[in-house]
Amino acid sequence: ISALREKEKGDWKQLTIDDKKKLYRFSFCRTYAEMMAPTGEWKSILAGVLAIVTTALWTYVLIKKFVYAPMPESTSLEWRKKQRDWMVLWKVNPIEGLSSKYDYEKNRWKD
């Protein structure tokens, strides 16, 4: 390459295309196409993000299953239906509440 460097100091018109390519390659190490080519780095970033999300989801599931207490019985649908029936039976809040929407004479909900 030192002989090529000596030629470089002279007239560039006397250099061949191959000489110019070798000098460029030695000076810059990469071509424009090589610089602009995708590196594939996104794959490792995506893998890292997916690993973190997966770990977070598994942690949530395991904590939900083994750490948290079960939901109280009062949150079940059957319990809420019984509570609604009890509120209608005892005429709780008959002016504006749930009992105001129930017809006690016909024993059904108002239209």
DSSP file (Angstrom, degrees, kcal/mol; ACC not computed):
  #  RESIDUE AA STRUCTURE BP1 BP2  ACC     N-H-->O    O-->H-N    N-H-->O    O-->H-N    TCO  KAPPA ALPHA  PHI   PSI    X-CA   Y-CA   Z-CA
    1    1 A I     >        0   0    0      0, 0.0     4,-2.1     0, 0.0     5,-0.1   0.000 360.0 360.0 360.0 -24.1    0.0    0.0    0.0
    2    2 A S  H  >  +     0   0    0      1,-0.2     4,-1.7     2,-0.2     5,-0.1   0.871 360.0  51.7 -65.8 -34.5    3.0    2.3    0.5
    3    3 A A  H  > S+     0   0    0      1,-0.2     4,-1.8     2,-0.2    -1,-0.2   0.896 110.0  49.4 -66.1 -38.3    3.7    2.2   -3.2
    4    4 A L  H  > S+     0   0    0      1,-0.2     4,-1.7     2,-0.2    -2,-0.2   0.854 107.1  54.9 -68.1 -34.5    0.1    3.2   -3.9
    5    5 A R  H  X S+     0   0    0     -4,-2.1     4,-1.1     2,-0.2    -1,-0.2   0.861 106.0  52.2 -66.0 -35.7    0.4    6.0   -1.4
    6    6 A E  H  < S+     0   0    0     -4,-1.7     4,-0.5     1,-0.2     3,-0.4   0.900 109.1  49.3 -66.6 -39.9    3.4    7.4   -3.3
    7    7 A K  H >< S+     0   0    0     -4,-1.8     3,-1.1     1,-0.2    -2,-0.2   0.845 104.3  61.4 -65.3 -32.5    1.3    7.3   -6.5
    8    8 A E  H 3< S+     0   0    0     -4,-1.7    -1,-0.2     1,-0.3    -2,-0.2   0.825  94.8  61.0 -64.2 -31.8   -1.5    9.1   -4.7
    9    9 A K  T 3< S+     0   0    0     -4,-1.1    -1,-0.3    -3,-0.4    -2,-0.2   0.727 104.2  59.5 -68.9 -20.5    0.8   12.1   -4.1
   10   10 A G  S <  S-     0   0    0     -3,-1.1     2,-0.3    -4,-0.5    -3,-0.1   0.168 113.2 -35.4 -87.4-151.3    1.2   12.5   -7.8
   11   11 A D    >   -     0   0    0      1,-0.1     3,-1.0     2,-0.0     4,-0.3  -0.560  46.3-150.7 -75.5 127.4   -1.5   13.2  -10.5
   12   12 A W  G >  S+     0   0    0     -2,-0.3     3,-1.1     1,-0.2    -1,-0.1   0.717  91.3  70.2 -72.7 -20.0   -4.7   11.4   -9.8
   13   13 A K  G 3  S+     0   0    0      1,-0.2    -1,-0.2    -3,-0.0    -2,-0.0   0.747  93.7  57.0 -69.2 -21.5   -5.5   11.2  -13.5
   14   14 A Q  G <  S+     0   0    0     -3,-1.0    -1,-0.2    -7,-0.1     2,-0.2   0.588  87.3  97.0 -85.0 -10.5   -2.7    8.6  -13.9
   15   15 A L  S <  S-     0   0    0     -3,-1.1     2,-0.1    -4,-0.3    -3,-0.0  -0.563  74.3-128.0 -77.9 142.1   -4.2    6.3  -11.2
   16   16 A T     >  -     0   0    0     -2,-0.2     4,-2.2     1,-0.1     5,-0.2  -0.356  25.6-105.7 -80.5 169.0   -6.3    3.4  -12.5
   17   17 A I  H  > S+     0   0    0      1,-0.2     4,-2.4     2,-0.2     5,-0.2   0.903 122.6  52.4 -62.2 -41.5   -9.9    2.8  -11.3
   18   18 A D  H  > S+     0   0    0      1,-0.2     4,-2.5     2,-0.2    -1,-0.2   0.897 108.0  51.1 -62.8 -39.5   -8.6   -0.2   -9.2
   19   19 A D  H  > S+     0   0    0      2,-0.2     4,-2.5     1,-0.2    -1,-0.2   0.918 110.5  48.9 -62.8 -42.7   -5.9    2.0   -7.6
   20   20 A K  H  X S+     0   0    0     -4,-2.2     4,-2.5     2,-0.2    -2,-0.2   0.894 111.5  49.8 -64.1 -39.5   -8.5    4.6   -6.7
   21   21 A K  H  X S+     0   0    0     -4,-2.4     4,-2.7     2,-0.2    -2,-0.2   0.913 111.2  48.7 -65.4 -42.2  -10.8    1.9   -5.2
   22   22 A K  H  X S+     0   0    0     -4,-2.5     4,-2.4     2,-0.2    -2,-0.2   0.911 112.2  48.5 -64.3 -41.9   -7.9    0.4   -3.2
   23   23 A L  H  X S+     0   0    0     -4,-2.5     4,-2.3     2,-0.2    -2,-0.2   0.915 113.0  47.7 -63.8 -42.8   -7.0    3.8   -1.9
   24   24 A Y  H  X>S+     0   0    0     -4,-2.5     4,-3.0     2,-0.2     5,-0.5   0.932 112.7  49.0 -62.5 -45.0  -10.6    4.6   -0.9
   25   25 A R  H  X5S+     0   0    0     -4,-2.7     4,-1.7     1,-0.2    -2,-0.2   0.884 112.8  47.4 -63.0 -39.5  -10.9    1.2    0.8
   26   26 A F  H  <5S+     0   0    0     -4,-2.4    -1,-0.2    -5,-0.2    -2,-0.2   0.867 117.5  42.6 -70.3 -35.3   -7.7    1.7    2.7
   27   27 A S  H  <5S+     0   0    0     -4,-2.3    -2,-0.2    -5,-0.2    -1,-0.2   0.891 131.9  18.6 -78.5 -40.4   -8.7    5.3    3.8
   28   28 A F  H  <5S-     0   0    0     -4,-3.0     2,-1.0    -5,-0.2    -3,-0.2   0.589  79.8-151.5-113.0 -13.2  -12.3    4.7    4.7
   29   29 A C  S  <<S+     0   0    0     -4,-1.7     2,-0.4    -5,-0.5    -4,-0.1   0.116  72.9  60.8  67.4 -24.3  -12.6    0.9    5.1
   30   30 A R  S    S-     0   0    0     -2,-1.0     2,-0.1    -6,-0.2    -3,-0.0  -0.984  74.1-133.2-135.8 145.9  -16.3    0.9    4.1
   31   31 A T     >  -     0   0    0     -2,-0.4     4,-2.0     1,-0.1     5,-0.2  -0.415  34.6-105.3 -86.1 170.4  -18.2    1.8    1.0
   32   32 A Y  H  > S+     0   0    0      1,-0.2     4,-2.2     2,-0.2     5,-0.2   0.903 122.2  52.6 -62.5 -41.3  -21.4    3.9    1.0
   33   33 A A  H  > S+     0   0    0      1,-0.2     4,-1.0     2,-0.2    -1,-0.2   0.887 108.9  50.0 -63.0 -38.2  -23.5    0.8    0.3
   34   34 A E  H  4 S+     0   0    0      1,-0.2    -1,-0.2     2,-0.2    -2,-0.2   0.864 110.5  50.3 -68.1 -35.0  -21.9   -1.0    3.3
   35   35 A M  H  < S+     0   0    0     -4,-2.0    -2,-0.2     1,-0.2    -1,-0.2   0.880 114.6  43.4 -68.5 -36.8  -22.5    2.0    5.5
   36   36 A M  H  < S+     0   0    0     -4,-2.2    -1,-0.2    -5,-0.2    -2,-0.2   0.561  88.5 110.3 -87.7  -8.5  -26.2    2.2    4.5
   37   37 A A  S  < S-     0   0    0     -4,-1.0     2,-0.0    -5,-0.2    -3,-0.0  -0.389  80.9-100.3 -67.3 142.9  -26.8   -1.6    4.7
   38   38 A P        -     0   0    0      0, 0.0    -1,-0.1     0, 0.0    -2,-0.1  -0.353  25.9-153.5 -64.6 144.5  -29.1   -2.7    7.6
   39   39 A T        -     0   0    0     -3,-0.1    -2,-0.1    -2,-0.0    -3,-0.0   0.698  27.2-125.2 -93.9 -21.3  -27.2   -4.1   10.5
   40   40 A G    >>  +     0   0    0      3,-0.0     3,-1.1     4,-0.0     4,-0.6   0.583  69.8 131.3  84.2   9.6  -29.8   -6.4   12.0
   41   41 A E  H 3>  +     0   0    0      1,-0.2     4,-1.7     2,-0.2     3,-0.4   0.786  59.3  70.5 -65.7 -26.6  -29.5   -4.7   15.3
   42   42 A W  H 3> S+     0   0    0      1,-0.2     4,-2.8     2,-0.2    -1,-0.2   0.788  89.5  63.1 -61.7 -26.9  -33.3   -4.4   15.5
   43   43 A K  H <> S+     0   0    0     -3,-1.1     4,-2.3     2,-0.2    -1,-0.2   0.922 104.7  43.7 -66.3 -43.3  -33.5   -8.1   16.0
   44   44 A S  H  X S+     0   0    0     -4,-0.6     4,-2.1    -3,-0.4    -1,-0.2   0.872 114.4  50.8 -70.3 -35.0  -31.7   -8.1   19.3
   45   45 A I  H  X S+     0   0    0     -4,-1.7     4,-2.4     2,-0.2    -2,-0.2   0.933 111.8  47.2 -65.8 -45.3  -33.6   -5.0   20.5
   46   46 A L  H  X S+     0   0    0     -4,-2.8     4,-2.7     1,-0.2     5,-0.2   0.901 111.1  51.7 -62.4 -41.2  -36.9   -6.7   19.6
   47   47 A A  H  X S+     0   0    0     -4,-2.3     4,-2.1    -5,-0.2    -1,-0.2   0.905 110.6  48.8 -62.2 -41.3  -35.8   -9.9   21.4
   48   48 A G  H  X S+     0   0    0     -4,-2.1     4,-2.2     2,-0.2    -2,-0.2   0.917 112.2  47.7 -64.7 -43.8  -34.9   -7.9   24.5
   49   49 A V  H  X S+     0   0    0     -4,-2.4     4,-2.5     1,-0.2     5,-0.2   0.926 112.9  48.4 -64.0 -44.6  -38.2   -6.0   24.5
   50   50 A L  H  X S+     0   0    0     -4,-2.7     4,-2.6     1,-0.2    -1,-0.2   0.879 110.2  52.3 -63.9 -37.2  -40.2   -9.3   24.1
   51   51 A A  H  X S+     0   0    0     -4,-2.1     4,-2.4    -5,-0.2    -1,-0.2   0.911 110.9  47.1 -64.4 -41.9  -38.2  -10.9   26.8
   52   52 A I  H  X S+     0   0    0     -4,-2.2     4,-2.3     2,-0.2    -2,-0.2   0.924 113.9  47.0 -65.7 -44.2  -39.0   -8.1   29.2
   53   53 A V  H  X S+     0   0    0     -4,-2.5     4,-2.5     2,-0.2    -2,-0.2   0.915 112.9  49.5 -64.2 -42.9  -42.7   -8.1   28.3
   54   54 A T  H  X S+     0   0    0     -4,-2.6     4,-2.5     1,-0.2     5,-0.2   0.919 111.1  49.2 -62.4 -43.8  -42.9  -11.8   28.7
   55   55 A T  H  X S+     0   0    0     -4,-2.4     4,-2.4     1,-0.2    -1,-0.2   0.907 111.2  50.1 -61.8 -41.8  -41.2  -11.7   32.1
   56   56 A A  H  X S+     0   0    0     -4,-2.3     4,-2.3     2,-0.2    -2,-0.2   0.914 111.4  48.1 -64.0 -42.8  -43.6   -9.0   33.2
   57   57 A L  H  X S+     0   0    0     -4,-2.5     4,-2.5     2,-0.2    -2,-0.2   0.921 112.6  47.8 -65.3 -43.3  -46.6  -11.0   32.1
   58   58 A W  H  X S+     0   0    0     -4,-2.5     4,-2.6     2,-0.2     5,-0.2   0.897 111.0  51.9 -64.4 -38.9  -45.5  -14.2   33.8
   59   59 A T  H  X S+     0   0    0     -4,-2.4     4,-2.5    -5,-0.2     5,-0.2   0.924 110.3  48.8 -61.8 -44.0  -44.7  -12.3   37.0
   60   60 A Y  H  X S+     0   0    0     -4,-2.3     4,-2.7     2,-0.2    -2,-0.2   0.929 112.5  47.8 -60.9 -46.2  -48.2  -10.8   37.0
   61   61 A V  H  X S+     0   0    0     -4,-2.5     4,-2.1     1,-0.2    -2,-0.2   0.926 113.6  46.7 -62.8 -44.9  -49.8  -14.2   36.4
   62   62 A L  H  X S+     0   0    0     -4,-2.6     4,-2.8     2,-0.2     5,-0.4   0.900 114.1  47.2 -66.5 -40.2  -47.8  -15.9   39.1
   63   63 A I  H  X>S+     0   0    0     -4,-2.5     4,-2.2    -5,-0.2     5,-1.9   0.924 112.2  50.6 -65.5 -42.8  -48.4  -13.1   41.6
   64   64 A K  H  <5S+     0   0    0     -4,-2.7    -2,-0.2    -5,-0.2    -1,-0.2   0.882 117.4  40.3 -60.9 -38.4  -52.2  -13.1   40.8
   65   65 A K  H  <5S+     0   0    0     -4,-2.1    -2,-0.2    -5,-0.2    -1,-0.2   0.903 130.0  21.7 -79.8 -41.8  -52.3  -16.8   41.3
   66   66 A F  H  <5S+     0   0    0     -4,-2.8    -3,-0.2    -5,-0.2    -2,-0.2   0.677 127.3  36.3-106.0 -19.3  -50.1  -17.3   44.4
   67   67 A V  T  <5S+     0   0    0     -4,-2.2    -3,-0.2    -5,-0.4    -4,-0.1   0.873  96.8  73.9-103.6 -49.0  -49.9  -14.0   46.2
   68   68 A Y  S   <S-     0   0    0     -5,-1.9     3,-0.1     1,-0.1     0, 0.0  -0.362  81.2-117.7 -70.4 145.9  -53.3  -12.3   46.0
   69   69 A A        -     0   0    0      1,-0.1    -1,-0.1    -2,-0.1    -2,-0.1  -0.427  42.2 -89.3 -73.9 156.2  -56.2  -13.6   48.0
   70   70 A P        -     0   0    0      0, 0.0    -1,-0.1     0, 0.0     3,-0.1  -0.268  53.2 -89.3 -64.4 157.0  -59.2  -14.8   46.1
   71   71 A M        -     0   0    0      1,-0.1     5,-0.0    -3,-0.1    -3,-0.0  -0.345  51.1 -99.0 -64.9 146.3  -61.9  -12.3   45.3
   72   72 A P    >   -     0   0    0      0, 0.0     3,-1.6     0, 0.0     4,-0.2  -0.261  26.8-116.6 -65.8 156.3  -64.6  -11.9   47.9
   73   73 A E  G >  S+     0   0    0      1,-0.3     3,-1.7     2,-0.2     6,-0.3   0.790 109.1  71.3 -63.9 -27.6  -67.9  -13.7   47.4
   74   74 A S  G 3  S+     0   0    0      1,-0.3    -1,-0.3     5,-0.1     9,-0.1   0.576  88.8  62.8 -69.7  -7.7  -69.7  -10.4   47.2
   75   75 A T  G <  S+     0   0    0     -3,-1.6    -1,-0.3     4,-0.1    -2,-0.2   0.504  80.4 105.2 -93.2  -4.0  -68.2   -9.7   43.8
   76   76 A S  S <> S-     0   0    0     -3,-1.7     4,-1.9    -4,-0.2     5,-0.2  -0.373  79.5-120.6 -75.7 157.5  -69.8  -12.7   42.1
   77   77 A L  H  > S+     0   0    0      1,-0.2     4,-2.1     2,-0.2     5,-0.2   0.881 112.0  53.5 -65.0 -40.0  -72.7  -12.2   39.7
   78   78 A E  H  > S+     0   0    0      1,-0.2     4,-2.4     2,-0.2    -1,-0.2   0.915 108.4  50.0 -62.8 -42.5  -75.1  -14.4   41.8
   79   79 A W  H  > S+     0   0    0     -6,-0.3     4,-2.5     1,-0.2    -1,-0.2   0.909 110.1  49.9 -63.1 -42.1  -74.3  -12.4   44.9
   80   80 A R  H  X S+     0   0    0     -4,-1.9     4,-2.3     2,-0.2    -1,-0.2   0.868 109.9  51.0 -67.1 -35.3  -75.0   -9.1   43.1
   81   81 A K  H  X S+     0   0    0     -4,-2.1     4,-2.5     2,-0.2    -1,-0.2   0.915 111.1  48.3 -66.2 -41.7  -78.3  -10.4   41.8
   82   82 A K  H  X S+     0   0    0     -4,-2.4     4,-2.4     2,-0.2    -2,-0.2   0.900 111.1  50.7 -63.6 -39.9  -79.3  -11.5   45.3
   83   83 A Q  H  X S+     0   0    0     -4,-2.5     4,-2.4     2,-0.2    -2,-0.2   0.901 109.9  49.9 -64.8 -41.1  -78.4   -8.1   46.6
   84   84 A R  H  X S+     0   0    0     -4,-2.3     4,-2.2     2,-0.2    -2,-0.2   0.928 111.5  48.6 -62.0 -44.9  -80.5   -6.4   44.0
   85   85 A D  H  X S+     0   0    0     -4,-2.5     4,-2.6     1,-0.2    -2,-0.2   0.891 111.0  50.8 -62.1 -39.1  -83.4   -8.6   44.8
   86   86 A W  H  X S+     0   0    0     -4,-2.4     4,-2.3     2,-0.2    -1,-0.2   0.903 109.2  50.8 -64.4 -41.2  -83.0   -7.8   48.5
   87   87 A M  H  <>S+     0   0    0     -4,-2.4     5,-2.6     1,-0.2    -2,-0.2   0.877 113.0  45.9 -65.1 -37.2  -82.9   -4.1   47.8
   88   88 A V  H ><5S+     0   0    0     -4,-2.2     3,-1.0     3,-0.2    -2,-0.2   0.909 112.0  51.7 -70.1 -41.7  -86.1   -4.4   45.8
   89   89 A L  H 3<5S+     0   0    0     -4,-2.6    -2,-0.2     1,-0.3    -1,-0.2   0.892 115.5  40.3 -61.9 -41.2  -87.8   -6.5   48.5
   90   90 A W  T 3<5S-     0   0    0     -4,-2.3    -1,-0.3    -5,-0.2    -2,-0.2   0.335 109.5-123.8 -92.7   6.8  -86.9   -4.0   51.2
   91   91 A K  T < 5 -     0   0    0     -3,-1.0     2,-0.4     1,-0.2    -3,-0.2   0.914  35.6-168.7  52.6  52.8  -87.7   -1.0   49.0
   92   92 A V      < -     0   0    0     -5,-2.6     7,-1.1     1,-0.2    -1,-0.2  -0.595  67.0  -6.9 -74.8 127.0  -84.3    0.6   49.4
   93   93 A N  S  > S-     0   0    0     -2,-0.4     4,-1.2     5,-0.1     7,-0.7   0.964  75.4-179.4  53.0  66.3  -84.3    4.2   48.1
   94   94 A P  T  4  +     0   0    0      0, 0.0    -1,-0.1     0, 0.0    -2,-0.1   0.577  68.4  57.4 -76.0  -8.7  -87.8    4.1   46.6
   95   95 A I  T  4 S-     0   0    0      5,-0.0    -2,-0.1     1,-0.0    -3,-0.0   0.934 131.2  -8.1 -89.6 -50.2  -87.8    7.7   45.2
   96   96 A E  T  4 S+     0   0    0      5,-0.0    -3,-0.1     4,-0.0    -1,-0.0   0.520 115.4  80.8-123.2 -10.2  -84.8    7.8   42.9
   97   97 A G  S >< S-     0   0    0     -4,-1.2     3,-0.7     3,-0.0     4,-0.4   0.218 100.2 -65.0 -87.2-155.6  -82.9    4.5   43.5
   98   98 A L  G >  S+     0   0    0      1,-0.2     3,-1.5     2,-0.2    -5,-0.1   0.859 127.1  58.8 -64.1 -38.7  -83.3    1.0   42.2
   99   99 A S  G >  S+     0   0    0     -7,-1.1     3,-1.3    -6,-0.4    -1,-0.2   0.739  93.9  66.4 -67.6 -21.7  -86.6    0.4   43.9
  100  100 A S  G <  S+     0   0    0     -3,-0.7    -1,-0.3    -7,-0.7    -2,-0.2   0.695  97.3  55.6 -71.4 -16.7  -88.2    3.3   42.0
  101  101 A K  G <  S+     0   0    0     -3,-1.5     9,-2.7    -4,-0.4     2,-0.4   0.360  94.0  85.2 -95.2   5.0  -87.7    1.3   38.8
  102  102 A Y  E <  S-A  109   0A   0     -3,-1.3     2,-0.8     7,-0.2     7,-0.2  -0.909  70.5-141.7-112.8 134.3  -89.7   -1.7   40.1
  103  103 A D  E  >> -A  108   0A   0      5,-2.9     5,-1.6    -2,-0.4     4,-1.0  -0.834  15.2-173.4 -94.6 108.3  -93.5   -2.0   39.9
  104  104 A Y  T  45S+     0   0    0     -2,-0.8    -1,-0.2     2,-0.2     5,-0.1   0.752  80.7  56.0 -76.4 -24.6  -94.6   -3.6   43.2
  105  105 A E  T  45S+     0   0    0      1,-0.2    -1,-0.2     3,-0.1    -2,-0.0   0.906 118.9  31.1 -73.8 -41.2  -98.3   -4.0   42.2
  106  106 A K  T  45S-     0   0    0      2,-0.2    -2,-0.2     0, 0.0    -1,-0.2   0.538 104.5-130.7 -92.9  -8.2  -97.5   -6.0   39.0
  107  107 A N  T  <5S+     0   0    0     -4,-1.0     2,-0.3     1,-0.2    -3,-0.2   0.903  71.8  91.2  60.7  45.3  -94.3   -7.5   40.6
  108  108 A R  E   <S-A  103   0A   0     -5,-1.6    -5,-2.9     0, 0.0    -1,-0.2  -0.957  84.1 -75.8-156.0 171.0  -92.0   -6.7   37.6
  109  109 A W  E     -A  102   0A   0     -2,-0.3    -7,-0.2    -7,-0.2     2,-0.1  -0.462  51.4-109.9 -74.6 144.8  -89.7   -4.0   36.4
  110  110 A K              0   0    0     -9,-2.7    -1,-0.1    -2,-0.1    -9,-0.0  -0.395 360.0 360.0 -71.9 151.2  -91.2   -0.9   35.0
  111  111 A D              0   0    0     -2,-0.1    -1,-0.1     0, 0.0    -2,-0.0   0.445 360.0 360.0 -81.9 360.0  -90.9   -0.2   31.2
